[in-house]
Amino acid sequence: MGYKIGADKKQLSLLPVSLDDYIPADHICRVIYAFTALLDLYDLGFKYAMPKDKGCRPFDPRMMLSLYIYGYLNRVRSSRRLEAETIRNIEVMWLLDDLKPDARTICDFRKNNAGALKKTFRSFNKMCRSLDLFGCEVTATDSTKFRANNSRKNNHNETTVGKELERIDQQIDEYLASLEQGDKEEQGKQTPSAPAIKAALEKLKERKEKYQKLKETAEKEGEVSTVDPDSKLMYSGGDARKLDVCYSVQTVVDSKHHLIVDFDIAARSDDKGNLLNMGQKAKEMLEVQTLTNLSDKGYYDGEDIAACEASGVSCLVAKPKPGGAKKEEGFTRTDFIYDRDHDCYKCPCKNLLGYMRDTKHSDGKVYRVYANYSACTACPEKSKCTQGKHRQILRPQYQDAVDIVDQRTRENKEQYGKRQEIVEHPFGTVKAVWGYKQFLCRGKVKVTAEVAMAYLAYNMRRMITIFTEQGDNPAAVFGQWA
């Protein structure tokens, strides 16, 4: 018995005469086509949204956008690989009407339309909002780190630059000493000639000037990346190195179908200070006035939490455990219990500390001061409490809002327990399954465009899955919606 026999390569066959015959009615390419057909490219800011009157005809940005969406949906991000797809992939030929842009044209499209690509992601979300795919009630916020297109060797801080300058100075001294010695043999080898030494010195001096400029920048900003200046050294976690040059992408996800609502490229590696920003973005995108947002202890910041509560975003945030070991003897801040009804603190010795005044602390924040001078003076346990004349408790002005959030989080453990499954779903798909762990582009603007395309692809894949499970044709749904 031989092997299975296929068709003869030279045998003529009657293939379909239309590209459209190769693409089924429920194919993802038709969803991409239906989506891009609904967009107002001029309003979104795409280059060449209006064709030129003179010169070479540009490619239709609608087709180029379709190519990129298809690429991100199928784990193809490189412009060279996308160019290869236009030649060998019948699905891409259908999307592009059999046009074949080269790699440079494909790369320039992403570069020239970075801002428009983020608007495209938001336009898709607005369509999903109209299709009732967002719950618009509960969201979860978290961040994830993507490696930047900048190696650790090209990231410098004040210490590393200082060590490099010391090494350069040492090399310059060695070359100067070699010049004074002239042509002598050392360890059986002749030293370089004077012209060669002078040429090496010039290169070292140029390198020294470069690192002196880097040192000035590092002293001002803390660190500097020479290849991608916007990237920072961060604790990346996951399967990456513990420390790597990354971008932190703040992401807010809706709980209904785990669709990504919006994102932002954070300026800091930690999450503090981003809760209000992401809550406002979620409200704007979902077009709601109130919202419940779940986030981990990295977002626990009193001012940020109070601002969220005031803006209509009800927070559920895990409270971090206090750092450091508790003293074996003596009273700590946690031993003083606040009585909201009477606006006072009860100390471990049952004395009441009332409100005295407001004070501005060294951190720039205003605190309410609570004390009981007479009770402290006569207290027999004073040595366990303070070494000063009396004990003062400083209460932040936003503490009332934080206490409410703490109580709400404790009372809604079941709801808060869903935070991880909501927000980690997109991260697991985009990074672990699709393999998008490192950016191809450099700079915050272009990196934002990459995130927009990856998140748009994720949301589109989720939308297709949702409608397919319901027995609907996603491409037809878009057409009906339009």
ZAMARGU-4260 file (C-alpha; in steps of 0.2 Angstrom, whole numbers, plus 5000, padded with zeros to 4 digits):
<rodrens>
0) 5000/5000/5000 | 5007/5017/4995 | 5004/5034/5001 | 4989/5045/4998 | 4990/5053/4981
5) 4986/5072/4979 | 4983/5082/4964 | 4995/5084/4950 | 5004/5101/4951 | 5003/5103/4932
10) 4985/5097/4931 | 4973/5111/4925 | 4958/5115/4937 | 4943/5125/4936 | 4946/5137/4952
15) 4933/5150/4957 | 4935/5165/4946 | 4931/5177/4960 | 4941/5181/4976 | 4925/5183/4985
20) 4921/5164/4982 | 4935/5160/4993 | 4929/5169/5009 | 4914/5162/5018 | 4900/5173/5023
25) 4904/5172/5042 | 4923/5174/5039 | 4932/5186/5051 | 4938/5196/5035 | 4920/5201/5032
30) 4919/5207/5050 | 4935/5218/5047 | 4928/5224/5031 | 4911/5228/5038 | 4919/5238/5053
35) 4931/5248/5043 | 4917/5252/5030 | 4908/5261/5044 | 4922/5272/5050 | 4924/5291/5045
40) 4943/5290/5042 | 4944/5309/5039 | 4936/5313/5056 | 4948/5300/5064 | 4963/5309/5057
45) 4970/5296/5045 | 4983/5302/5033 | 4976/5301/5015 | 4958/5300/5021 | 4955/5312/5006
50) 4965/5306/4991 | 4978/5318/4983 | 4975/5328/4967 | 4993/5326/4961 | 5007/5313/4962
55) 5007/5295/4965 | 4990/5288/4971 | 4991/5282/4989 | 4984/5266/4996 | 4967/5267/5003
60) 4969/5269/5022 | 4954/5259/5024 | 4963/5244/5016 | 4979/5247/5026 | 4969/5248/5042
65) 4960/5231/5038 | 4978/5224/5034 | 4984/5228/5052 | 4968/5222/5060 | 4970/5206/5051
70) 4988/5205/5056 | 4985/5208/5074 | 4971/5195/5075 | 4983/5182/5067 | 4998/5186/5077
75) 5007/5195/5063 | 5013/5212/5068 | 5029/5215/5058 | 5028/5225/5042 | 5039/5213/5032
80) 5028/5198/5037 | 5012/5208/5033 | 5020/5211/5016 | 5023/5192/5014 | 5004/5189/5018
85) 4999/5200/5004 | 5007/5189/4992 | 5003/5172/4998 | 4987/5174/5009 | 4971/5173/4999
90) 4961/5181/5014 | 4973/5196/5014 | 4971/5197/4995 | 4952/5198/4997 | 4954/5212/5010
95) 4966/5222/4999 | 4958/5219/4982 | 4974/5210/4978 | 4985/5225/4980 | 5002/5222/4987
100) 5010/5237/4997 | 5028/5235/5002 | 5035/5234/5019 | 5040/5252/5020 | 5022/5258/5015
105) 5015/5246/5028 | 5027/5252/5042 | 5024/5271/5037 | 5005/5268/5039 | 5006/5264/5057
110) 5019/5277/5060 | 5009/5291/5052 | 4993/5287/5059 | 4997/5283/5077 | 4984/5295/5085
115) 4971/5289/5072 | 4973/5271/5077 | 4969/5274/5096 | 4953/5284/5090 | 4949/5268/5079
120) 4950/5257/5095 | 4938/5269/5104 | 4926/5270/5089 | 4925/5251/5089 | 4921/5252/5108
125) 4907/5264/5104 | 4900/5252/5092 | 4901/5238/5105 | 4892/5250/5117 | 4878/5252/5104
130) 4877/5233/5102 | 4875/5231/5121 | 4891/5222/5124 | 4896/5232/5139 | 4888/5230/5155
135) 4892/5248/5160 | 4890/5244/5179 | 4906/5236/5185 | 4924/5237/5179 | 4941/5232/5185
140) 4957/5241/5183 | 4975/5235/5183 | 4991/5237/5174 | 5003/5226/5164 | 5021/5228/5158
145) 5026/5227/5140 | 5045/5226/5136 | 5051/5241/5127 | 5061/5241/5111 | 5076/5246/5122
150) 5089/5234/5130 | 5094/5236/5148 | 5112/5240/5141 | 5104/5256/5133 | 5096/5261/5150
155) 5107/5272/5161 | 5105/5280/5178 | 5117/5291/5188 | 5127/5276/5195 | 5130/5267/5179
160) 5134/5283/5170 | 5147/5287/5183 | 5155/5270/5182 | 5156/5272/5163 | 5164/5289/5165
165) 5177/5282/5177 | 5181/5268/5165 | 5183/5280/5151 | 5195/5292/5161 | 5205/5276/5166
170) 5207/5272/5148 | 5212/5289/5143 | 5225/5289/5156 | 5232/5273/5150 | 5233/5279/5132
175) 5241/5295/5138 | 5254/5285/5147 | 5257/5275/5131 | 5260/5291/5122 | 5274/5296/5134
180) 5282/5279/5134 | 5283/5279/5115 | 5285/5263/5105 | 5290/5250/5118 | 5286/5231/5119
185) 5275/5225/5133 | 5272/5207/5136 | 5280/5202/5120 | 5269/5214/5110 | 5273/5231/5103
190) 5262/5245/5109 | 5251/5254/5096 | 5258/5268/5086 | 5256/5287/5091 | 5243/5290/5077
195) 5233/5275/5083 | 5233/5281/5101 | 5228/5298/5096 | 5214/5292/5086 | 5208/5281/5100
200) 5209/5296/5112 | 5198/5306/5101 | 5185/5292/5101 | 5186/5291/5120 | 5184/5310/5122
205) 5168/5309/5111 | 5161/5295/5121 | 5165/5304/5137 | 5155/5319/5131 | 5141/5308/5126
210) 5141/5300/5144 | 5142/5317/5152 | 5126/5323/5143 | 5118/5307/5149 | 5124/5310/5167
215) 5115/5327/5167 | 5099/5320/5160 | 5100/5305/5173 | 5102/5318/5187 | 5087/5327/5182
220) 5075/5312/5177 | 5083/5298/5187 | 5086/5287/5172 | 5088/5289/5153 | 5085/5276/5139
225) 5095/5280/5124 | 5085/5270/5111 | 5068/5273/5117 | 5068/5289/5128 | 5050/5286/5134
230) 5053/5269/5142 | 5058/5266/5160 | 5067/5252/5170 | 5053/5243/5179 | 5049/5227/5189
235) 5041/5218/5175 | 5036/5201/5183 | 5029/5186/5174 | 5041/5176/5164 | 5052/5191/5160
240) 5067/5197/5169 | 5064/5204/5186 | 5070/5221/5180 | 5068/5226/5162 | 5065/5242/5151
245) 5046/5243/5149 | 5030/5253/5147 | 5016/5251/5160 | 4999/5250/5151 | 4985/5255/5163
250) 4969/5245/5157 | 4951/5246/5162 | 4940/5231/5158 | 4921/5229/5158 | 4914/5214/5168
255) 4900/5208/5157 | 4911/5200/5143 | 4928/5205/5148 | 4930/5218/5134 | 4943/5231/5136
260) 4935/5248/5139 | 4950/5260/5138 | 4969/5261/5142 | 4983/5273/5145 | 5002/5273/5145
265) 5007/5277/5162 | 5022/5288/5166 | 5026/5278/5182 | 5030/5260/5185 | 5018/5259/5200
270) 4999/5260/5200 | 4997/5274/5212 | 4988/5290/5205 | 4980/5281/5191 | 4963/5276/5199
275) 4954/5292/5195 | 4961/5293/5178 | 4956/5276/5173 | 4939/5278/5181 | 4936/5294/5171
280) 4940/5286/5155 | 4928/5272/5159 | 4914/5283/5163 | 4917/5293/5147 | 4918/5278/5136
285) 4903/5269/5143 | 4893/5286/5144 | 4888/5283/5162 | 4888/5294/5178 | 4891/5281/5191
290) 4902/5265/5190 | 4909/5252/5202 | 4928/5249/5199 | 4938/5235/5206 | 4957/5237/5209
295) 4971/5229/5219 | 4981/5236/5233 | 4993/5245/5221 | 4980/5258/5218 | 4977/5261/5236
300) 4980/5280/5238 | 4969/5291/5249 | 4968/5306/5238 | 4964/5296/5223 | 4951/5286/5231
305) 4942/5301/5238 | 4943/5309/5221 | 4935/5294/5213 | 4921/5293/5226 | 4917/5311/5223
310) 4916/5309/5204 | 4904/5295/5205 | 4916/5280/5204 | 4913/5268/5218 | 4929/5259/5223
315) 4933/5242/5229 | 4951/5242/5233 | 4961/5230/5244 | 4970/5239/5258 | 4989/5235/5259
320) 4995/5228/5276 | 5006/5241/5286 | 5024/5238/5283 | 5037/5234/5297 | 5036/5224/5312
325) 5024/5230/5326 | 5033/5235/5342 | 5032/5223/5356 | 5029/5237/5369 | 5020/5253/5366
330) 5005/5260/5357 | 5005/5262/5338 | 4993/5272/5327 | 4982/5257/5324 | 4978/5256/5343
335) 4968/5273/5342 | 4950/5270/5336 | 4941/5284/5327 | 4923/5288/5332 | 4915/5296/5317
340) 4899/5300/5326 | 4908/5311/5339 | 4923/5315/5328 | 4936/5310/5340 | 4949/5296/5343
345) 4949/5284/5358 | 4966/5280/5364 | 4971/5263/5372 | 4969/5270/5389 | 4951/5275/5385
350) 4954/5294/5384 | 4946/5304/5370 | 4957/5314/5358 | 4946/5328/5350 | 4949/5339/5335
355) 4961/5353/5338 | 4966/5361/5321 | 4972/5358/5303 | 4990/5357/5299 | 5000/5356/5283
360) 5012/5342/5283 | 5029/5341/5275 | 5022/5330/5261 | 5011/5345/5256 | 4995/5337/5262
365) 4983/5345/5275 | 4979/5334/5290 | 4967/5336/5305 | 4975/5336/5322 | 4968/5326/5336
370) 4974/5327/5354 | 4970/5328/5373 | 4984/5338/5381 | 4978/5336/5399 | 4975/5318/5398
375) 4992/5314/5390 | 5000/5324/5404 | 4993/5314/5418 | 4992/5297/5409 | 5002/5283/5418
380) 5005/5274/5401 | 5013/5290/5393 | 5030/5282/5391 | 5022/5268/5380 | 5014/5280/5369
385) 5026/5295/5365 | 5042/5302/5371 | 5035/5320/5369 | 5024/5330/5380 | 5008/5323/5372
390) 5002/5312/5358 | 4994/5319/5342 | 4985/5309/5329 | 4985/5316/5311 | 4970/5312/5301
395) 4970/5316/5282 | 4955/5326/5276 | 4951/5312/5264 | 4951/5298/5277 | 4932/5298/5279
400) 4930/5292/5260 | 4944/5280/5262 | 4935/5272/5278 | 4919/5270/5268 | 4929/5261/5254
405) 4938/5250/5266 | 4921/5245/5274 | 4913/5242/5257 | 4927/5231/5251 | 4926/5220/5267
410) 4907/5219/5264 | 4908/5214/5246 | 4922/5201/5246 | 4913/5190/5233 | 4911/5204/5221
415) 4929/5210/5224 | 4935/5192/5221 | 4930/5193/5203 | 4942/5207/5200 | 4956/5195/5194
420) 4946/5185/5182 | 4939/5201/5174 | 4955/5211/5171 | 4968/5196/5169 | 4958/5189/5155
425) 4964/5201/5142 | 4982/5201/5148 | 4982/5182/5147 | 4976/5182/5129 | 4986/5196/5122
430) 5003/5192/5131 | 5002/5173/5135 | 4992/5167/5120 | 4996/5179/5106 | 5013/5182/5112
435) 5013/5201/5112 | 5025/5204/5126 | 5037/5217/5118 | 5034/5232/5107 | 5041/5234/5090
440) 5040/5253/5089 | 5048/5266/5100 | 5041/5281/5108 | 5025/5284/5118 | 5015/5289/5103
445) 5019/5274/5092 | 5018/5262/5107 | 5000/5269/5111 | 4996/5264/5093 | 5003/5246/5095
450) 4992/5244/5111 | 4977/5251/5102 | 4979/5238/5088 | 4982/5224/5100 | 4967/5228/5111
455) 4956/5232/5096 | 4960/5214/5090 | 4956/5207/5107 | 4939/5216/5108 | 4935/5211/5090
460) 4939/5193/5093 | 4928/5193/5109 | 4914/5201/5099 | 4915/5188/5086 | 4915/5174/5099
465) 4900/5182/5108 | 4889/5183/5092 | 4894/5166/5085 | 4889/5158/5101 | 4872/5166/5100
470) 4870/5159/5082 | 4872/5176/5074 | 4884/5181/5059 | 4895/5195/5066 | 4898/5203/5049
475) 4879/5204/5047 | 4877/5211/5064 | 4888/5225/5059 | 4878/5228/5044 | 4861/5228/5053
480) 4869/5240/5066 | 4874/5252/5052
</rodrens>
